[in-house]
Structures are given as structure tokens and as C-alpha cells.
């Protein structure tokens, strides 16, 4: 059995034929460190012409990829328990080296490649993440997919001979890699630095470190600034934060049981559960909003929502949790604090939450006076494990970063 399975959904499967037929990546596939399976949506088209795109509703240039072939090909892909589904799109989050490391720990990566003018919006609901390799537009998602496969496979145990080389390479710890030389010691008048020929390993380490700093400062000043901050001791870093800004972080968690006869409300948005289930609770049982409120209150050591909205108080019976969030905002504003950003994750087996997330973010951001881009809402399943996996309930985790008002 291979260690990591790639399933690529692409209209141009021939694009992948030659990229993995040489070097260490070829070795990884031959030795079953990884496997790759290409799936063409045209094979699942609904008509004799194998049509996979159509004109956009509302008019406009270009063609849009139809949902039916993509859902059909996605449904027939064998699914492993530990998997991530990644959509290649210029609208996605720009990836970096830590993403490759994170994905290398999965059992399966399903990569969906786009083409033409873009996807029908409903195709996006299949993905766990939307990703991009840079701030530019290509003719399709094949090159980003090849880049991702290469970056992940080389991290798998057994692909490279030396794990040490992975630890020392560029982008793993902010600094770029130092200059490298090999024989001859002099070429066209350019000599290898004497220190590398000295045999003094201490001096060589010091020279390489200095060169990494010089090279990073010159070529990637953004990474250099991150490295400098990382070098501050914990005490100095804490002192710097206290001097410049007064910050607090809060964590929140909430879970409610799924029952019949109740609405399913998350982030102020009412959803339809396939079995007609909703969340049980004294208020509207909106676990997303509740977790955010608990995170806000926890950041300032003010207790939890049960302290301010007791479950035995008829005043809060079936209350709209966004209204309760408004009360919490009034409380923290009186205390002289404001929210900088929110990150949250909802754990639910069903329904599919991705189509509703933007509306949830909009409602929450309006209520607390934040830019919508400063409100993070993610959704995941529990892979049919635990109470969430058995659809006994839905839970949410939230983290907030708060800042004291300057005039407080």
C-alpha cells in the first residue's frame, strides 16, 4: 500500500505524463511511496459531445465549467479516511512550504484543476481548501497541481536520501539557503571562499549563517523581518508586545445536540439539514456565535455566556445569538477593548457548510464591526468519529485576538 495517494481531476491528463518520469519523484512513485491517479471529467459528461462547460448565466466572456461532470467524477474516486480536497484556483490562498509539510501527513490528496473562465460556484463546495501558487492567472490548474505534487512527494520519508537536507533548505526557518560550491576550487577566476576549504567546521557554520542572513535581507526582506522577530527571546518579545500594543487571546468552544423540530442556525444563518434536524438549546443554539462569544469573554477573564445569558432565564428563550453577541460587544467596548480578528472552525458531518460560510462571515462581521476578511470561519467533518461524526451534535472552536483601545 502506498503512503500517499494523489487523485487529480483534470481535463488535460496528458499534462501529467512526463513530469514524474525522472529523478527522485519517479523513484517515489516506483517504490510506492506515493501513487497518482488521473480522472477526466469529460468521461463523466452528460451528453454525446462530452461537454464540460457552458456560457455563464447573466452573460459575460468565456465559458464556465459545469457542475455535473465534476461532481460525478468526484463521487467515483475512492476516498480514504485521512484526506484533503484541494481546489486549484487563482482565487485561493497562496501556499508556502509549511503547507507541503502539512499535506505530506495525509493519506490522500484530491486535486481539482480548473480551466476556461472558472468553476460553477457549486463545484467549490467539494473542496476543503482553495489554493493558489501565486498572484497570477494560468490557463488551467495543472501546473499548480504538478507543483504541489512535487513539493509534497519530496517530503515523504524515503524520497530523499537525507532528512537533514530537508531541514536545512530555504523557507523552513525564514532564512534562505547559504551559497553552495563544489569542485573545482577556482573557475574562470572565481574562487571558492577560503573558509569552506579550511576544514574548520565552526567557522564554516558561522560563515554559512552570516551568508543566509545577508542573502535573505537582500532578496527577501519580508522573510528577514520575520526571522529577526523570531530571534527575540520570549522575554524580549513579550516586553515588545506590552510596550507597543496590549493584546489578549481568547478561546471558545460550544456544542449542542441535533434534534428534530428545531432550526439549524450557524452564524445567524438558517441551514437545511438533510434529516430535518436542528440544534437543541435554550436560545437558538448557534454554536458558532456562542463559541465566538465565549472566546471574547475568555480573553478578558469575564467568564462565559452562561454567566450573562443563563439557560434558566426565560428572557433568553429562543433568543437570536447575534443579538447576544451585540450585548457582549457592548460589554467589551465599555472595558476599553476591541476585536482584531476571529478564527473559528465548525465540526459537522452534515449539511455541507461551505456554500453558507460567506454569509455567516458577513453577518458576524457586521455585528461586531470588523472587516469581513478579519473573520475566519472554516468547516470540517469528524470523519464519522465521535458525537459529531455520528451526527449527534455540532460543535465549534473559536479564537479571537483583542487589542486594548489606545485611549483606555
N, C-alpha and C positions, 0 to 999 in steps of 0.2 A: 504494500500500500504506500502511495506517495505521501510525502509530508505536507505538501500544499497543492491544492487543485485550483487551477485557473479555468474559469469558463468565460469566454469572450463572445459577446453578442455584437456582430459586425456585418454590415452589408458588403464588405470587401475582405473576405477571409484570406485571399491571396496575399494581402499586405503582410501577413504574419509568417509566410513560408520561409523566408531567407534570414530573418533576423535572429533566429535562435538555432542556427545550424553551424555555429562555430564557437570556439573558446569555452570559457568556464560555464556559460549559460547552457550551451549544448550538453556539456558534461552533466549538469544538474538534471536536465530532462532525461538523459540516457540512464542515469543512475537512480531515477525515480525519486530524486529529492523534491521534484515538482513535476506536475503534468499540466498540459494545456489542451483545452477543448474549444473549438471554434463553432459558433452557431449562427447561421444566416437567417435573419428574419424573412428574407424573400421566400424561404422554404415553407413559411407559415402564412403567406399572403392569402387573402380571401378570394381572389379571382384568378382567372387563367393567365392574366398578364403579369402576375407576381408583383402587383402594385403595392408599394410600401409607403408612398407619400401622396399628398393631395394639397389642393390650394387652401390657404388659411381662411377660416371664417372671418368676415369683416374686411377682407381684401388685404392687399399688400404684396410685396415682392417675394419671390422664392416659393419653395414648397416645404410643407411641414410633414414630419414622419407620423404615420398613422398609429394609433394605439394597438389595434388588434394584432398585427404580426408580432409586436414586441411583447405583449402580454402572453401570446401563445407560445413563443419560443422560450420565454422566461418560465412558464409553467412546466415545460417538459425537461428543464435542466434538473438533474438530481441535486438535492440540497443536503449539505452536511450541517451538523448542529452548530459548529463554530464557524460562522461565515460573515462576510461583509459584502454588501452590494454597492458598487461604486458607479456613478454616472459620470462619463467624461463630457464636460461642458465648459465653455469659456465663462459661464456664469458661476462656476463652482469656486470653492475655497482653494487658494493657491497652496499646493502641497510643499513639504520640505522633508529633509532627511528623517526626522522623528516619525513621520507618517509611514515611511517604508519600514522602519523598525516595528512600529505598532502592527501593521498589516502582516508582517512576516510571522507573527504569532497566531494567525488564523489558520483554520484547516481548509478554507475555501474562500476565494475571491471571485465574485461575479462582476465582470466589467462590461458596461453597456456603452457602446460607441455610437455617437450621433453622426449626422451628416445633413446636407442641404441647409435649409434655413433654421432648423431646430426641431425639437421634440413637441409633439402634442403634450400639453401640460400634464395630462393624466399619467404619462409614462414616468414622470418624475416620482410618482408615489411608490414606485417599485424600489427606489434606492434608499440606502441608509445614509449615504454621503454623496454630495455633488462636488466634483473636484476638477481643478484646472492645473496645468503645468506652467502657466504664465499669463501675463496680461496681453494676450494677442489671440487672434482667431485663425484656426486652421480649417482645411476643407472637411475634416472629419475627426473622430475620436481615436483613430487607430494609432497615430503617433504618440499621443498621451498614454494610451494603453500599453504600447511597447515600452515606453519609458518606465512606466510603473512596474511592469513585469520584470524588467531588467534590474531596477532598483531594489525590488523585494527579493528576487531569487538569489542575488549575490550575498544577501544577509543570512540565507538559510544555512544551518550547520551542515558542513560537508561540501559546500560550493567552493569556498576559498580555502586555501591550504592553511592560512594563518589568521586566527581570530584577532591577533594583535594588530594586523594591518587595518582591520575594520575599526578598531578603537582609536587609531591614530589619524585616520583620514579627515579631510576637510569637512566642516559643517557638523561634526559630532560634538564639539565643545566651543562653538562660536569662532575660534581662530582657524584660518586657512592653513593648509599644509605648508611646511617649510620647503625651500628649494631642494631638489634631488639631483645628484650627479652620479655618473658611473665612468668606467674607463673609456677613453684614455684620460690621464690626468691633465693633459693640455690639448686643446683642439682649436685650430685656427686662431691661435693667440689668446684664447680664453682659458685660464687655469681654474682648476677646482680649488676652492678655498683651502688654505693650508690646514685649518683646524680639522677638516674632515680627513686629512691624511695623517694627523698627529697620533692617532691611537688613544688619545685621552678622552674617554667616554664622558667624563663630567663636562669638559669644555665643549664637546660636541653637542650634548644635551642643551647646554646654555646657549650655544650659537643657534641651534635649531629653534629654540623657544623665542629668542630675540627676532629671528627672521620671520617667524609666524606672526609675531606682533606687528612688525614693520609692514609685511605684506598685507595683512588684514586691514590695518589702518589706512593704507594706500588704496586698496582695491574695494574693500567693503567696510567703510566707516560705520555703517549701521551695526554690523556684527561686532566691530571693535568696541563700540559703546556698550553693547550688551555684555561683552567679555569683561570690560572694566567694572561694571556693576557687579558681575558675578564674583569678581576678585575681592570685593569688600568683605570684611569679616562680618559675621552675624551681628556683632555689637555695633560696628560702624554702620551697617545697613539699617539696623533698627533706629539708630540715632539720626541718620539722614532722613528717614521717613518721618520721625517725630518732629524734626526741625522744619521740614518743608511742608508736609501735609499730615493731617491726623486722620488715619484710616482705620476702619473696622471691617471685619469679615464675619458674616453670619451664615449658618447652615440651617436649612429647614427640611422637614420630612413630614409627609402625611399619607395616610392610606385609608380608603373606605371600601366597604363591601359592595359588590354588584348584586342588585336585587331587581325583581320585576316591579313595575308600577312607579318607577322613579325616573326623572330625566337624567341624562348623562351630560353633565356640564363640565367643561375644562377650559380654564382661562376665559370664562364668560361666554364661551361658545357652546351651543347645544348640538350634540352629535347624535347620530343614529347607530345604536349597537345592533348587529345582525340578529341577536336574540331578543331585542327589545329591552335590554337591561339598562339600569341606571345606577347611580351611586347613592347609597343609603347614608343619611346623616340628619342632624338637626337643622342645619342650613341647607344650601343647595349642594353641599358635599363636594365642592370644586377643589380637588386635591392639589391642582397646580397653584391656584391662588392661595390656598391655605399654606402650602409649603413656602411660598414666597413671603407671606406674612410672618410665618414663624422664623424665617431666616432674618428678616428685617428686625424683628423684636429681639431675637437672639444676639444679633450683632451689638445691640446696646444693653444687653443683660436686662431686658424688660419682661422676661417670661415668655409665654406662648399665647396663642389666640384664645385658648380656653379661659385664661385669666380675664380677658376683656369681653369675650362673647360666650358666656357659659352655656353649655349644651342643655341646661335645665331652665334657661330663661326663655319664656315664650316670645319675648321681643325679637329673638333671632330665628324663630321658626321659619324654615324655608327661605331664609334671607339670601339675597344676592351677594355672593362673596366679593364681587368687585366693589360693592358699597362698603363692605367691611374693610377692604383694602384702603379705601378712601379715609376711613377713620384712623387706620394705622399710620397713613401718611401725615395726617394732621398731628398725630402724637409725636412722630419723629421730627417734624418741622419745628414744633414747639421746643423740642430738645436741642435744636440747632444742628440737625444733621440732614444730609441729602444723599440719595442713592446715585452711585456712579454707573453701575451695571449689574445685571442679573444673569445668571446662567442656571438652567433647570433641565431636568430630564424626566419625562413621564414613562413609566413602565406599564405597558398594557398589551395584552395579546391581541385584542381586537377592540374597536374597529381600527382601520388604518388611519393614523393621525396626521400624516404628512400634509394632506390637502387642506387641513384646518389650521396649521401652525401659524401661517402668516396672519390670519385673522386673530388668533389668540395673542400674538405679539402686539398687534395693533391695539387691541382692547386694553391690555395690561399697560403698554407704554403711555397711552392717553390718560389712564387713571393715575399714574404716578409721575407724569410729566417728564418722561425720558424719551430720547430719540429711539425709534423702533429698532435701530441697529445695535442699541445697548441692552436689548432684552433678548436673551438666548433661550430658546425652547427647543428641546430635542425629544425624540420619541424612540423607544426601543421595546422589544419584547423580552420576556424572560425565558425564551426558548422552551416554553411549556413546562417550566420548572417553578415550584413554589406556588404561593397563592395567586400571584399574577398570572403565571403560566397556566394554572388550572381555571383561570377566569373567575376566581372567587372574589377578586378585587382589583383595584387600580391604585398605584402609588406614585408619588412624585418626590424627587430630591431637588432642592434649590440652594444656590449660593448667591449671596449679594455682597458687593463691595460698597462701603459707605464712607463718606467724607464729611468732616465737620465743616460747617459754614465758616468762612474766613472772619466774619464779623461776630462770631459767637464766642 
